[in-house]
Amino acid sequence: MSDETVGEWVREAAARLAEAGIESPLLEAQVIAAFAAGKNRQALLVDLDAPPDESADDLLARRLRREPLAYILGYREFYGYRFRVDPRVLIPRQETEHLVEEALKLDLPETAKVADIGTGSGCIAITLSLKRKAWRIYGLDISAEALEVASRNAARLGAAVRWIESDLFSSTGSLKFDLLVTNPPYVEDGALLAPEVRYHEPARALFAGEKGLDFYMRLAIEAGQHLAPNGILLTEIGAGQRDDVIQLFEGAGWKMDVVIPDLAGIDRVIRFVRSGD
């Protein structure tokens, strides 16, 4: 690498990434080279004659093995904030920002109690806490390892979130919430997924039975007991799951209030209230 410039390294890396089937290979090559050098991408691009950092080859090798770029970098941007991520938690997705946006639109009590079910990295709970500082936010997760990641993200970003290790509501006691939000596991077992997802992200945060509906079944049955009067439930859903999820919830005494599509026009978030509320 001694005589190679970073510009040459980026071109070669981009070609290898493209051959491996990576989307946006040039962008990823630039990001990897910049990260290795301790720079941002813009700084890298104005100094392409500099030598590449020695660690760039190791980082590239990890990406060629289809390790997610977010795990290599150690972070993912979500709703304008940077969240630390590693294989203990699902990588935040852009479409989940719709869940946050819908929550922020709601006219809740000033000191509303809000639970983020299956919080993972904490991206939803922390973002809501930062945007609505009077809300009392709880992040629930069955995984103690995920909660460790979430709590560190909260401390770094200055968010006041109460973390509870809980299988759904098993450890929430008598708490009643004004809002429940969740981006639950909703991938059907055996689904064809990109190697980055199937082999690197936590399976428990992805898969939910033969039809991807197992978590929704439990949520529809259990959540109503933990909702305050006039409370609301917002859940993300997978592509094509709208009708099945609505049927499950309506069968358990819920009323579908609204369905919100994502930027691609795919139904992504459903708002439910209890029938009769």
N, C-alpha and C positions, 0 to 999 in steps of 0.2 A: 504493500500500500504506500511505500515511501514516496514514490514519484507521482502517485495518482492524485488528481484534484477531486474535491467533493462533487464538482459538477460531473466528472466522469463516473464517479462512484454512483451517483444518483441515476444516471442513464443506464448503467449496467444493472443496478438493483431493480429499476423499474421494469426492465426487460425480463428479469427473472421472476418478478412478482406477477407480471402479465402471463408468463408461461405457466405459472402455478394456478392461474385462474382467479387472482385477486382483483377485485374491482378497484378502480382508481389507483392503478399501480404507481404512476408518477407522483401523485400527491402523497401516497403512503411512503414512497422512497424518500421524498423530501422531509416528511415528518420524522422518519426514523433517523435520518442523517442529522437533522436539527436537534433532536432529543439527545443523540449520542454526544453532540458537541456542546450541549447545555445552552442552546440558543432557541429562539423561536424561528418559525419557518421563514418569515420575512428577512430576518437577519442572515439566515443561511443563504438566501437567494441573492443577496448583494455581495456575497463573498464566495463565489463558486470556485475560485482559484485556490482557495485554502485547502490544505490536506484534510481528508476525512478523519474523524476520530477512530481510534483503534477498536472501540466497542461496537462500531456500526455493523461490522460483519456478524457479530454474535446476535445482535438484535434482529438483523435481517434473517438469519438462520431460524430464529424462533418464529418469525412471521411466515416464513416459507413452510414451516411445519403446521401452519394454520392456527397458531396461537392468536387469539384476538389482539388487535392493536391496542385496545384499551387496557388489557392486562399487561402488555409490554410497557406501555407508558405509565401505567399505574393510576390512570384517571380517565374520566369521561365528563364532558360538559353536559349539564342538564339545566334548562331554564335559566341560563346565564351564570350558573354556579359550577365550580369544579369539584367533582366528587371523586374521592379515592376509591378505586375498585381493585379487587383481586379475585381469584377463583372461588372465594367463599360466598360471593354475591353475584347476582345477575347484573349484567351491564345495562345501565339505564338506556332506554330507547326514546327517540324523539317523539314517537306517537304517544307516549305516556304523558308528555307535557299537556295533552288535551285534558287528561284527568285533572291535573293541577288547575288548568284554566277554568274548568267547569266548577271546581270547588271554590275558587276565588270569586266567582260570580254570585255565589249563594248569599242570601240574606239570612245569616245565622245570628244567634245571640252574640253579644259583644265578647263574652268569655266562653264561647262554645267549646265543648269537649269534642275532640276529633280524634279518631283512631285510624291509623294507616295499617292495614292488615297485610302481613307478609312484607315488611318494610324493606328487607334486603339492605342495600347500601344506605337507606334512609333518605333517598333523593326526594320522595314525595313529602314525607313528614317534615323534613328539614326545610324544604322550599316553602311549605305552608306556614311553618313557624316564622320564617324570616319575613314573609309577606303579611302575615296577620299575627302580630306579636301578642295580642291579647287572647288569642285562641289558646286553649290548653291542648297541646298535641301529644298523642301517645303513639309510639311506634311498636307494633307487635310483630314478633317473629318466633317461629319454632326453633330457629337456629341461633344458639348462643354465639357462634362464630360470626354470623351475619350481624348480630347486634353489636359485636365488638367493632366491626367496620363502621356501622352506622353511628355509634357513639363517638368515634374518633372524627368522623366527618362533621358531626354536630359541634364538637368542641372546636374544631378548626374554623368553622364558619360562624360560630357564635350563636347557634340556635338552641332554644330551650325546648327540648323534647324529652318526655319521660319514656324510657325504654322498658318493655316488658317481654320476657321470654314466655311465649304462650302459644299453644296450639289452638288457633282461632281465639276463642274467648276463655280458654281453660284457666287462665291466671288473672283475669281482669276483675274478679270478684263482683261487687255490686255496682260497678261503674256503668253509667248509662251515657251514651254518646249522642250528640246532636248530628254528627256526620260520621259515616263510615266510608273510607275510600280504600280501594284495593286494586292492585294490578296482580291478579292471582296467577298461579300456574294454569294454563289453559291449552297446552299442546297435547294432542292425542298420542298415546303410546305408539311407537313405531313410525312416527311421522318422519319424512325425509327432511333433514335439517342440514344447514351448512356445517362443515367440519368444525368451524370456530365455535358453533353453538353446541353441537352434539357432544364433542369430546372435551370441551373446556369449561362451559358454564355449568353451574350446579343443577343436576337433574331434578332435584326436589322443587326448584323454583320454576321449572319448565313444564313437567309432565303431570297430567291429571286424568289418567285412566284412558280407557279405550276410545272415548269420544272427546276427551279433554274437558269433561264436564264435572268431574268428581268434586272439585273444590266448590264449584257453584252450588252443587246439591247440598253440601254441608252449610254453606253460607246462607242459602235461602231458608234453611230450617232453623239455624241457630241465631242469626243476626238480629232478628226482630226482638228477641228477649233482652238485647243489650242496647236498644235504641230508645232515646228519650222521646216523649210525645212530639209529634211533628218532625221527627228525625228523618234523615235522608241517607240513602246508600248510593254511592257512585262506584261502578265497577268497569274496568277495562274488559274488553272481550276480544277474541280472535276473529279473523276473517271468516264469515259464514256462520258464526255462532249466535247471531242475534235472536232468531226465532226460538232456538232450543233454550237459550238462557232465559228469555222472557217467559216461556212456558213453565220452566222450573220455578221461577220466582212467583209467578201468578198462582201456581198450584200450591204454594206455601203461604199465600195470603198477602202478597205484595201487589202493588200497582205500578206498572211501567209509566214513568212520567215523561221521559224524553230520550231519544237516541241521538247521539252526536257522532257525526262522521269525522274521520281524520282528513288530512290534506289530500289524500289520494281518493277520497270519496268512500272509503271503507268504514262501515259502522264500527266505532271503536269504543265508545263510552255509553253506558246506559245508566240513567238515573231512576231509582226506585223509591217509592214511599210505601208505607203500610196501608193496606186497604182500609178505608174508613177514617184515616187521619186527615 
